Amino acid sequence: MSEKKGLLINGFGSFYSVMIDGKVCQARARGRIKKENIRLLIGDFVTVEQESETYAITGVLPRKNSLIRPAVANVDQIIVVVAAAEPDPNFKQTDKLLGLLEYNNFDVHICINKSDLADYKEIERIYTNAGYPVTITSTIDGKTDITQLKEVLKGKVSAFAGCSGVGKSSLINTLDNSYERITGEVGKIKRGRHTTTHASLLPLEFGGFIADTPGFSVVDLSCVDKGGLERCFKEFEQYFGQCRFSGCTHINEPDCMIKQMLLKGKIEKSRYESYVALFEEAQDKREKFF
């Protein structure tokens, strides 16, 4: 029986939804997939064989990229959503997320949501100066504005990420009326609770796919040692090799180009503070290990 190629768009337990020739079909993983401990990720291109009314997943094609938390693969870009308010921006957590994505060579686009609730210009300045493209959105009834975001998503496979409560599911609801996503209200303490419990790949009516993923409650940068943290901040890159000392940590050394650019306003204070905080975390982990 000949194999076909499909796109894995959803999964619950041992059951998967795979798009084959433009049609969503149900499939199970073959025993070999389980035996070889191959983890299937949303966004995987898989080979399948038909078995009666369902399909069997027989293999996984090479991935161009992947993340484990959230479990998603083969994305063209990741849309990192930041709320202008409710909840207030968590710059350290957002920068930690951006660092993880930079370290893994993902293309990133910043989306500032809930723009009707507060002045978002400072957030826009911080991430524009860091080198990220920024789009402004609102999903409040009567003030909805997602036109620019649709252009960013069109024809691409995109994953949404960001802290809990920033409005990722609300954005997805607004993008396509056919989606029935569960959204949660932000609690009285202005902290969002997770409203998406699993990853799924959703087709867009204007072209492309989006991966609706659980919020990044935990962003693991333990794989990055303190010497590699500078690569997690894309605005640092243009100054590499210009510090007085090779291997400069950009913390206490004299004649550090990164700190000079900070004083000149070329590097945003909040971004440098996030770098220092992550450096100190890496230092603490190393000291505990040894």
N, C-alpha and C positions, 0 to 999 in steps of 0.2 A: 504494500500500500504506500503510495507516494506521500511525502511529507509536505506540509504547507507552513508558511511563515505567519505568525500572528503577533499582536501587541498585547501584552498583559496589562489590563486596565483596572482590575480589582481582584481581591482575594479574601476569602473567609475560611480559616482552617485549611482543609485540603481541597476546597473548591475554588476555582478561579474563573474570572470572566476574561475572555481573550477576543480581541477584535481580529477577525479573519475575513479578508476580502470585503471589508466595509460592514461586516455584520458581527454583532456581539454573540459569542457562543460560550457555552459552559465547558470547562475542562478540568481534568484531574492530572496531578503529576504522576508520571510513570515511576515504577519502583526504583529505577536506576537513579532518578533525581534524588529520591530520599536516601538511597543507599550511599550515594556519593556525597551526601550532606550538602547539596547545592541549594543555596537560599534563593528563592525566586523573589524578585523585587518588582514593584509597580514600575512600569516603563520598560521592562525587559522585552526584547524581541525574542520570541521562542519558536521552536519548531514543534509542530503538532501532527498527530495522525488521527483520523476520524475513527471512532468506535461507536457504532450504532448511531444514537442521536446526540452523543457527546464526543468530546475530543480528549486525547491523551497528550500531555506535554512531554516531549521526548528529549528536548535539549534547550539550552540557552545560548544565544549568539553573543559574541564578544561585546562588552559594554564600553561606551566611550567615557562614561563616568558613573559614579554611584555614591550614595550615602546610606549608612545603616540606620541612623536616626535623624530624620524619618527615612524609612526604607523606600528609596526611589532611585531609578537609574535612567540614563540616556536623556537627560534634560538639556535643552538648549540654553535655558537661563533660569535663575532663581529670583523670584520677586520677594524681596524682604520688606515686609509691611511694618511700618511704624505709625502709631497713632499720635495725632497732635495733642490729644487729651483723652482721659478716661479709657485706659490708664495713661498716666504721664509717661513720656518717653524714658525707657530704661537704657541709657546710652551704653553702659558697661555690658549688659547682656546682648544688646544689638551688635556692639563691636566685637564681642566674643563670637557671635554667630557669623558675622562678616569675616572674621579671621579664619574660622573653620572653612568657609567657602573659598576664601582666597588661597589658603594652603592647599586645597584640593582642586584648584584651577577651574572653578565654576565662574561663568559669566553672571554678574549680579546687577539687578536693577532695584533701586529703592522706590517704594511707594509710600507716600505720606497720606494716610487715611484719616477720616474724621476731621477734615480741614475746616469744616464749618464750626467746630467746637472751640478752637483756639488759634492763636497766631502761630503759624508753622514756619515762618521765615528763617528762624534760627536753625531749626532742624534741616531745612533745605540747604542753607549755607554750609553747615558742617559737612554734609555728605556730598554736596557738589564740589566743595574744595578738596574733599578726599578723593575725588575722581570718579564718583558714581553718577550715572544718569538718574534723575529723580522725576517722578510723576506724582501729581497731586490728585487725590480722589476724595469723594464724599458719597455716602450711601444713605443719607438721611432723606426721608420722604420729602419731596418738594425741593430738595437741594442736591439731588443725585448728579454726580458728574464723573463719568468713567470713560469718556470719549478717548482721552489720551491713552489710558490703560489698554483699551481694546486694540489700539494701533501697536502697542508694545507687544501684545500677546499674539497677534494675528500670524498664523502660519507656523508657529513655534510650539515646542513642548516646554511648558513652563511649570515650575513648582512654586507654590506659595509657602513662605516661612515667616516666622516672626514670633514675638512674645505673645503669650496668651491674652485674649481680649482685645487685640488691635483691630479686629474686624475682617479677618481673612475669609471666613465663611459667608459673611454678609456681602463682601465683594463678589464672591463666586455666585451667590444667588442673583445679584444684580447683572452679572455678565450674561447670563442665559436664563430666560424665564422657565426653561424646561427642568432646571435643577430644583430639587426639593431638599435643600441642605438644612440641617438642624442648627440654629444659631442660639446662643445664650446671651442673657442680659448680664451686663457688668454689675457686680455686686456693689453694695453700699460703700465698701472700703475701696472702690475704684480699682479692683484687681479682677481681671477676667478669669473665668474658668475654662478649661478645655472643652470645646464643643465638637471637635472631630477626634474620633478614637482610632481611626485606621486610615491608611493612605488609599487614595483611589484616583484613577486617571479619567478625566472627564472631557469629552469632545466639545469643542466650541462651535456654535452655529456659524460663526464668521471665519472659521478655519483655525486649526491647531488644537492642542490639548492643554489642560491644566491639571496638575496634581494637587488635590486637596489633601493636606497632610496634617497630622497632629502638631500642635505648637511645640516649639523647642523649649521644653521645660528644663532640659539638661543639655548643655552644649559641651561636648567632651573635647578638650584640647590637650589631653594628657599625652597624645602621640607627638606633640610638638615640644621640643626642649626649649629652654629659655634663649638659646642662641639662634633658634629658628623663628622666634616670635616676630622679628622685624618683617619677615615675609608675609605675615598676616595683616599688615597694614600697607595697603597699596601705595599710599602717598609717600611712604618712606623710600620706595624703590629708587626714585630718581637721585637720591642722595647717597646711595650705597657706595662705599669706597672713598668717600670724601671726609671721613672723620680722621682725626690725628692718629688714632690707634686702630690697627686691624683687629677685628673681633670686638669692636666697641659695642657695649651693651646699651648705650644711649641713656644711661642712668646717672652715673657719678663721674664719668671720665671728662677731662677737660677737652676743649676744642672739638666737641661733638657737633657734627653738622646738623643732626636731627634737632638737638636742643637749640642751636642757633636759628634754625628755621621756625621753631616754636616761638622764640622771642620775637621774630620778625612777622609772626602771624601767618606764615606760609603753611604751618601745620596747626590744626585746631587744638585748643587746650583740652577739650573733652576727649579727643582721640588719643592724645599723648597720655592723659590720665588713665585711660583704659589700657594702654600698652603697659604702663608701669604696674597697674593692678594685676594684669596677667603675668607679667614678669615675676612679681612677688609671689604669686600663686605657684608658678613653676619652681621658684627657689625653695619655697616651703616644702613642696612635694619631694624635691631632690634631697633636702636635709632629713626629712622623715625616713626616706628610703635608705639612706646611708647611715 
